Amino acid sequence: MSSLLTLTLPDGAIREVAPGTLPTEVVGSIGPRLLLAAIAVSVDGEVQDLMTPLRRGGAFTVITDKDPRALGVLRHSGAHVLATAVRRLRPEAKIGFGPAIDDGFYYDFEVDKPFTPEDLEAFEAEMRKVAAEKLPFTRAEVSQAEAGTVFADDPLKLERLAEFEGSDEVISTYTDGPFVDLCRGPHVPDTSYLKHFKLLHTAGAYWRGDEKRQMLQRIYATAFFKKDELDAHLHRIEESRRRDHRVVGRALDLFQFFPVSPGAAFWTPRGTTLYNTLEQFVRERQREDFLEVKTPLLYTKRLWEQSGHWGKYKENMFLVLNNETEEHDMSLKPMNCPSHHLFYAAHKHSYRELPIRFVTFDVLHRNELSGALSGLTRVRQFAQDDCHVYLREDQIADEVKFLMDFILGYYDTFGLTANLKFATRPETRIGADDLWDRAEAALRSALDATGRPYEMKPGDGAFYGPKIDFDVTDSIGRHWQLGTIQLDYNAPERFDLSYTGEDNTAHRPVVIHRAVSGSFERFIAILVEHFAGAFPVWLAPEQVRVLPISDELSDVATAVTRRMKDAGIRAQLATDESLNYRIRQAEVMKIPYMAVIGKREAEAGMIAVRVRGEGKKQDIVSVDDFIERVRGEIATRALTPSSEGQGA
């Protein structure tokens, strides 16, 4: 009996089964209707399909299509069906891998020429045939030699197989019809489960992510259990394309990129205004209780060795040749942490001074792969609203709550909501396990004390400490990881940081790394797409465009524009071209307000106000009242101009 596996069901009931028992047998013993609804199972927290033999006991849960984890199983199966369809129509295509991802799945193929939109249409039609055939996913466990024979004509699979040499990992294949794939699963029971799916687009992808290897063709797709969920997702994709910050940013004249400085944005005057307004807002919120500092851009490797970055992060750093040593022993800084540690260590500190919060907005550089660069969301040069807090252990809970309220309040200003995620130690890390135990326990206790719900992200912490991530949802339901609170017990040891305690002896502080926007560049990209370029009045590069209906009213319009500027409003006077053209240009540039001045308005000291998005509707108001109205919206950081509807 001791060799039996013990499975604990959600209601506490126990099943004891022999190793190798199929989950279908266990689920069937619970109830035939449940077996019909089952997609997969979870054993001791790990998802496996119904065809994979049980090899361990633990908590046993049946996963149906109502379980969020089922979607990953369906999408992984969708990737397998995609490969099946491609091999039917293009038997010469060599197959790579096809994982499920957050929004769907993809599969990589090695072919002589890129896939065309017509190819995708043909593949999707063939996938529907494969699904209609209701082919079971048949799982088999094979030896390395047997797998080598099966995949003799697939060099990409053979390369993966070679990595099993000397490993005790189980090698498995999945078959639907004549197509066989090297795969660990999990999969749905058969191909008919894939009903609502869509092939989206293709992209080039280096094999194994190595830019020195061959370029493959990656087909991206998505799948859902329900048609309305697929339709909603496709709508979000269309909205994302319409809002693409690279397109909208160019149309609104915010930023540009030039080949002479890849991965670095050139901010136009309008974009610089937007950038500075955002930075000033962050500064304003950090005026109390924070100490702003500025630090150098270039450091010797000695600092990075002390911090641990040279060993764990070197490949992401821009190394600089030292003419004296003729070695790459210097680097542009990829983050601000070590320089803040130097500031702290430069003076003695008492327990009464803590917490000390250093903030900086310095430029940072990270050596991202050229193929990974994407507009403002993935750049090589950027700036963070970076903060490092030096505090006592007994202050952790209060500080986490303070920083969390600070971050969530910041997002509220932009109409963004956030979910919290707790990330624990990664495989590649610095520091002893006992320090990690203390850090994880302390940060999780502080997070629990806030009473806010959160998800776990095992193994996703920073290499120096656990963290709380803020997963932000924008106006069209997309998720972005932005802010972070990271607890670091390692830096104080490496930099020999201390403070004098109440007992008049030296103690180690702990460090919290905090970012809110992530980077200004990426956050601005998110804001462009969140608002579709229709920024709130306080953030808009141009808040009011003044439009005289004729040249004879230019002097009056100039005076009105000056009054607005003197009141702190970003107003621009437009007199060229016809009035209709100027109105259309203001609409295209998504300016919150147009102030139209005709002869009657000029004589009465009034303006005809048009609000963005409300067409030809206009209100006749006095210049003074309008100025106060706009100033009020700037001061309160209202999300929309007065009478403008929600959404962009």
N, C-alpha and C positions, 0 to 999 in steps of 0.2 A: 504493500500500500504506500510505502514511503516514496516510491518512484512515480506515483501519480502526481499530476499537476492540479493545484487547487485554484479554482476560479471563483471569485466573489462577485456576485451579480449586484446591480444597483440597489435592490431591496434587501441585501444582506444574505440572500440565499447562497449556498455553496454547491458547486459542481466539482467533482473530482474526475479527471479524465486522464487517459494514458497519453504520454508524449507522442506527438504525431497525429493526434486527432484533428480532423478538419473543423474549423469554426462552424461550418454548416450544420454539423451534427449537434453541436452545443446549442446553436440558435434554434434548430428544429425541435430540440428537447424542451425549449422554453415555450414554443408555440408555433404552429404552422403559419399563422398570419404574420407573425413577426419575421419569419424566414422569408416570406414573400416581399416584405418591405425592406429587408436588410440590404445595405450597400456594402458594408464592411464591418469590422469589429475593432474595438480598442482593447488591448491587453496590457495591463500595467502602464497605461498612458501612451502606448505605441499603436498606431493604426496599421492594421494588416487586413488583407482581403479574405474572403470566405474560402479561398482555395489554398491558402498558405497553412501548412501544418502548425499546430501549437507546439511551442518548444519551452514555454515558461508559463507560470501561473501569475496570479495577481488580479487586480480589479478588471472585470470583464464587462464591457459595454457594447451593445449592438448599435451600430451607426446606421440611421435611416437618412432619407433625403432632407429631413428637418434638422439634422445635425450639421453645423457649419463645416465640419471636417469632411463631410461627404462630397463637398464640391471639389476638393482637391483630388479625391479618388476619381470622380467623374472626368475631371480635366486631364488627369494623367492618362486615363483610358482614351480620351479624345486625341491625345498626342499619338497614342498607339494606332488608332483608327486612321489618323492623318498619314502616318507612315505606311500603313497598309494600302491606302488609296494611291499614294505617290508611287509605291513600288508596282502597283498594278499598271499604272499608266506610264511610268518611267522606270522600267526594271533595271536600268543601268545606274540609277541613283544610289550612291553609297550613303548609308544611314549613320547618323551620329547619335545624339541623345534627344529625348523629348520630355522634359519635366513639366509639372504643373507650376505656375507662378501665381502671383497675387491676383492678377486680373484675367487669367486664362491659362494658356499653355503655348509651347512652341516645339518645333522639331527642326533639327539641323540636318542638311543634306549636302553631300558633295556632288556637284553636277558641273558639266562643261560650260554652261552659260546660265545666267540668272533666270529665275522664274519670272514669267510675265503675268499681268492681271488675268489674261485668258487662261493661263495655267492654273491659277488659283480657283477660277470658276470651275474648271474641269475637275480639280482635286476635290472641291467641295461637293460637287455632284456625285463623284465616286464615293465619297465618305457617306453620303446618304444611302447609297446602295449597300455599302458595307453594314451600316446600321440596320437597314431593313432586313438583311439576311440573318440577323439575330445570332451571330457567330459567338459561341462561348469563348471566353478567355481561358485557355487551358494552360495550366502552370506545370512546369517540369523542372526538377532539380537535376543538374548535369555536372559531370566532371569537367575540368578545364580542357582536357583533350577532346571530349565530346563537343564542347562548345566551340573549340577551335575548328572542328570539322563543319559544324553548322554554319559558322560565320567565315568560312575560308575566303569568300569573295568580298568581305566587308572589312577593309583594313582599319577603319575607325573602331569597329567593335573588337578586332583582334588586339589593337593597342590597349584598349581597356582591359581585355582579358589577361594580358601579360601582367597587369598589376595585381592579379589574384595569386600570382606565384608565391608559394610559401604561406599563404593566408588560409585561415580556417573559415573564411566567409563563404556562405552558401551561394553557389552560382545557380541562378534560375533563368528560365526562358518563359515567355508567354506567346501563345500561338492563337491566332484567329484566322480560320481558313488556312491557306498555305503560308501566310506570313508569320515569321518567327522573329522575336526581338529579344535581345539580351536585356533583362530588366528584373529589378527586385520587387516591382509592384508598388503599391497595391492597385488592383483594377476592379471595376464593377463586374458582375457575373457574366454579362454578355454585351455585344455591341449595340443592342437595341436600346440600352439605357441612354445612349447619346442621341437625343432628339433635337435639342435646341442649341445650335452652335453656329459659329460664323468664322470663316477665315478672314483675317483682317489685313495683313500686309506682309511683305517680305523685307528682309534686311540682311546685309552681309555680317557675318560673325566669324571671327578667327576660331579655329579648332582649339578647344580647351582654353579659350580666352587669351591665347598667346599670339601676339601680333607677328611673331616670326614664323608661325605655322600657316597652313593654307586657309584661304577664305572659303567659308561654307555659306550656303543659302539657308537662312532661318525663316521659317514660316510661323508667324504669330497668329493665334486664334483664341477664341474664348468659347465657353459652354456653360449652360445653366440647366437646372432641372425644370424650370418653368419658362414659358415663352415670354411672359410679361417681364420677367427679370432680364432675359436676354435683350428684349426691346429697350428696356430702361438703360441697360449698359451701353447699347449701341447709340442711344441718344446722347449719353454722357460723352461718348467718343466724338460724336459730331460736334457737341458743344465744346469739347476740348480743342478740336481743330479750329473752330471758329474763334476761340479765345487764345490760341497759341501765342505766348508772349513774344516769340520771335517775330511773328507776323504783326501783332498788335503794336508791339514796341517800335517796329519800323514805321508803321502807319502813323503813330503818335509822335514820332521823332524823339524817342527817348534814349536810344543807345545804338551803337554800331559795333561791328567787329571787323578787324583788318588782319590779313594773313601775316603781317609783320610782327604781330603779337598774339599768337594763337592762345585762346582760352582767357583772354583779358578784354573786358568791355571798355569801349570808349563812350563816355557819357556825354550826350549833347547838352546844350544849355537847359532844355526842358527836363531832360533826364537827371541832370545834376540838381536841379531844383527839387525834383521828387526825392532823390537820394538824400539831399541835405535836410529836407523836411522830415524824413523818416529818422535820420540820425539825431536831429534836434529833439524830436519827440522822445527818443530813448534817453538822451541826455537829461531832458527835463524830468523824466520819471526817476532818474538816478541822481538828481541833484542833492538829495539828502541821503546820508548813511552810506554813500559810496565815494571812493577816492579814484578819480580818473588820472591815469598815467600814460606816458608815451615811452616806447622802448625801441631799440635799434632793430633794423631789418636783418642784419647779417651777424652770424655767430660762428665761433670755432666749434669743431666737433666735440671738444671737451664738455661743453654745456649739454649737448645732446647725448653724450655718453652717460653723463651724470643723471639725466632725466630718464634714460632708457630708450629714447626715440632712435638713437643711432643704430641700435640693434634690432628694434621692432618696427621701425617706420622709415628706414633709410631710403628704400626704393621709392617712396612717395615724396622725397625731399629734393629740392633743386640744389645740387652740390656745386660749390664754387671752387675753382682752382686757386690755390695759394701760390703766388709767384715765388715766394721765398722757399717754401718746402717742395714746390712742384707736385703737390698732392691735392686731391679734392678733400681737404680737411676743414672746409667751411661750408655753411649752408644758409640759404634764405630761410627765415623762420616759417614753419608750417602751422604753428600755433603759439599762443602767448604764455602758456603756463610757466615754462622755466624762467622767463624774464620777470614774471611776477614773484616767483619764489626768491629770486635774487633781491628784489626790493624788500621783501619781508625779512630775509636773512641779514640785511644790511643794518638793522637796528635791533636793540633789545626790546622785548615786549612784555607787558604785565598781563595777567589774566583779566584785569579790569578793562583792558583795551579791546578785547575780543568780543564779537567778531570784527575783523578787518576785511573790507571788501575792495579789492583793486579792480578797476574796469579799464578797458582800452578799446580803441577802434582802429588799431593799426592794420596796415595791409599785410596779408599773409599769402604765401605761395605754396601750392602743392602740385606735384608733378603727375597730374592725371594723364592717362593714355590719350593720345590724340583722337582715337576712335570713340572715346567715352565723352568727349566734350560736347555739350549741348546747350546752346544759348547761354542764359544766365543760370540755369539749374546745375550745370557742371562746368566749372571754370578752373583755371589755374591760379588766377589772382583774385582775391576777395578780401572782405573785411567782416569781422564778427563783432557783435555786441557782447564782448567776452568779459566774464567776471570770474575772479577767484577769491574765495572766502577762506580766511584762516580763523579757526574757531576751536573751542574746547569740545571734548566729546559730549559733555552734558548739555551743550547748546545745539546739538545736531537736530533734534526734533523741532525746536522753535525755528531754526534757520530754514529747514526744509519747508515748513509751512509758510514762512515769510516769502521765500523764493517762489514757491508754488503759486501763492496768491498774486505775486508780482507778475509771473509769466502768464497766468490765466487772465488776469486783468488786461494785460497787453493785447492778448488775442481778442478779447471781447471788444476792444476798440475798433477792430476791423471786421466784426461779425463772424469771427472764426471760433469754432468749438474744438475742444481737444479731449482725447482719451489718454489715459496714463498707462505706461508699460514699464515693468520692472525687469531690468536686464542683469543677469548674473555673470559670473566669471567666464571668460572665453578660454579656449584651449591654449592659445598663445597669449601669455601674460607675464608680468613681472611681479615679484613679491612673493613672500611665503604664504602658504595656505592659511596659517593662523591669522595673518593680517586680513586676508580675504574673508575669513569667517567673521571676524569682527566688523569689517566694513559692510558686508552683506546684511548681517544681523542688525547693525545700527541703522542703515538706510531703510531697510524694510520696516523696522519698528517705527521709524519716523514717518514713513509713508502710511503705515496702518493708522498711526495716530491722527492723520488728517481726516480719516473717515471717507476718503474718496475711493471709488472703485478703480481697480487696475488689472491689467493682464500681465502674465509672466512671459519673459523672453529669455529662456535659459541659454547661457553661453554667448549672449550678445552684448555683454558689458564692454567697457573700454579696457585696453590692455593693462591699465593701472588701477581699475576700480569698478564697482557696480554702478548702475545709473538708473535714473528715472527718465524715460523719454516721453515727449509730448507729441502724440499723433494727432495732427490737426486736420479737420474736415472742412473743405471749402464749399462754395455756394452750389457746386454741382455734384457734391458727394464724393469727391476724390480725397484720398488721404495723403498727407505729407508729414514726414517726421521732421520736426523743427527743433523746439527747445530741448534742453537736457539739464539734469542735475546729477552730477557725478561725484561720488564720495571716494576720496583718495587717501589711503593710509600710507602709501608707498613714497610719495613725493617728500613728506616731512622727514622720512628716514634718509632718503637719498641726498637731500639738501641740508640735513642736520638742522631742521627748523625747531625752534623751541620758544617757550614763553615761561616767565616766572610765575609760579602758582601762588595760591594763598599761603602755602606752607613755606614760601621763599626758596623753593628748589625748582630746577628746570623740568619742564614737562613738554611732551610732544603735542603740537596742535594737530588737527586734521584739516584737510583741504577739501573744499567743494568747488568743482568746476561748473560754471553755469553759463549757458547761452540761451537766448530767447528767440531771436530771429533765425538762428543757425548762421547764415551769412546774409548780409544785406542784399547781395546780388540775387541769391536764390529766393529770398523772401520777397523781393520786388517782383521777380518772375511770377511767384505765386499770387501776389496781389494783383498784377496785371490780369491774370487769368481769372482770379476770384471775382474781380469787378468787371471783367471784360473790357478793361481800359477806362471804364466810367468811374473814376476815382471819387471818393467823398470830397467835398469842397475843400476841407483843410489840407488834403493831400494832393489835390490836383495841381499840376505844374502851372496851369493857367485857370484861374477861378472865374473870371468874368471877361467876356469879349464885348467891347463897346462898339456899336454899329450905328453911325449916323446914316440917315437914308439918302443924304445928298452932301456934296462937297461944301455947300454954304453953311452946313451945320458942324463942320469940322472943328471950329474953334470951341463951340459949346461942348462937343464930344471930348475934345482934348482936356478941357477943364474938368469934366466929369471923371475922366480917367485919372487925372491927377489927384482929385479928391479921394478916389478909391485907393490909389497907391499910398497916399499919405495916411490912410486909415489902416494900412497893413494888408490890403487885398491885392492879390496878384491879378491885375487887370491889364488888358492889351487893347489898343485902339486899332481898328481895321477900317481903312478908307478906300483901298484899291478895289477895282472890279465892281460889278453890280451888287445890289443889296442881296438878291437871291443867292448869288454865288458866295458872298461872304457868310450868309446864314448857313448855307450848305457846308462850307468849310468848317465853321464852328461845330456843326453837328458831327462831321467826320472826325474832328479832333476831340470829340466827347467833352467839350467844355461845359461845366455845370450850368452856367448862366450866360445868356445874351442880353445885353442892355441896348435896346433899339431906341434911337432918338429921332423923332420926327419934329416937324415945325411946332405942332401943338405942345408936344412934350417939352421942347426947348423953352418955349414961352412960359410954361407953367412950372419949370423946375422939376419935371417928372421924367421918368423913363418907362418904356414898355418892356417888361421883363419876360423873357422866354426861358422856361426851365428845360433842361436836357431831357429828351425822351418824351416831351409832351406836345410835339408837333407845333402847330401854329397858334396854340393857346398862349395868350399873353395877358399879364396883369399890369395895369398902369399904377405905379407907385412913385412916391417922392424919392429923390436921390438919397436923402438922409435916412429915410426908413429902410431903403434897400441896403445901404451900407451897414446899418445896425443889424439887419437880418443876416447878412453874410458874416459879419464879425461874430455874431452869436453862434452861427453854425461852425465857424472855425474854432471858437473858444470851447465849445462842447464836443467838438469832433463828431458832429452828426454824420451818420452813415450816408444819408441821401440829402440832396437839396430839398428845400421846402416844397411840398406837394408832389415830389417825385415818388413814383411807386418803388417798392422793394424789388431788387433784382436788376440785372443789367441786360 
